[in-house]
Amino acid sequence: MNRDMLKGLIELIPDEDINIIYQVIIKFIPEDEHLPDEIESIKEAKEDVSKYGTTPHNQINWD
């Protein structure tokens, strides 16, 4: 078995089953370790959203 064979098999899967196969394959992809500065940034962002809320997309003046 090689990647090309696996890609070929995926092409044979019915569309209604693609999500199931995706869920299985994604389990085999290792997660990245978050760096300390990334963890701190996420924490700050969550605190900001909690404190100030968010602005709906349609209320932003994009001009």
C-alpha positions as CSV (number, residue, x, y, z in Angstrom):
1,M,0.0,0.0,0.0
2,N,1.3,3.5,-0.8
3,R,-0.2,7.0,-0.8
4,D,-1.2,6.8,-4.5
5,M,-3.2,3.6,-3.9
6,L,-4.9,5.1,-0.9
7,K,-5.8,8.3,-2.9
8,G,-7.3,6.0,-5.5
9,L,-9.4,4.2,-2.9
10,I,-10.7,7.4,-1.5
11,E,-11.9,8.4,-5.0
12,L,-14.1,5.3,-4.9
13,I,-15.9,6.2,-1.7
14,P,-19.5,7.4,-2.1
15,D,-20.0,11.1,-1.3
16,E,-22.3,10.3,1.6
17,D,-19.5,8.5,3.4
18,I,-16.7,11.0,2.9
19,N,-17.2,12.6,6.3
20,I,-16.8,9.3,8.0
21,I,-13.5,8.6,6.2
22,Y,-12.4,12.1,7.0
23,Q,-13.1,11.6,10.7
24,V,-11.0,8.3,10.6
25,I,-8.1,9.8,8.7
26,I,-7.9,12.9,10.8
27,K,-7.2,10.7,13.9
28,F,-3.9,9.7,12.4
29,I,-2.6,13.2,12.0
30,P,-0.5,14.3,15.0
31,E,-1.5,17.5,16.7
32,D,1.1,20.3,17.0
33,E,2.2,21.3,20.4
34,H,1.2,24.9,21.2
35,L,4.0,27.2,22.0
36,P,3.8,29.2,25.2
37,D,3.3,32.5,23.4
38,E,0.4,30.9,21.4
39,I,-1.2,29.7,24.6
40,E,-0.9,33.2,26.1
41,S,-2.4,34.8,23.0
42,I,-5.4,32.4,23.1
43,K,-5.9,33.2,26.8
44,E,-5.8,37.0,26.1
45,A,-8.2,36.7,23.2
46,K,-10.7,34.7,25.3
47,E,-10.5,37.3,28.0
48,D,-11.0,40.1,25.5
49,V,-14.1,38.4,24.1
50,S,-15.4,37.8,27.5
51,K,-14.9,41.4,28.6
52,Y,-15.7,43.3,25.4
53,G,-17.8,40.8,23.4
54,T,-17.6,40.7,19.6
55,T,-18.7,42.9,16.7
56,P,-21.0,41.2,14.2
57,H,-19.6,41.0,10.7
58,N,-22.4,43.1,9.2
59,Q,-21.7,46.0,11.6
60,I,-18.2,46.6,10.3
61,N,-17.7,49.4,7.8
62,W,-15.5,47.8,5.3
63,D,-15.1,50.9,3.1
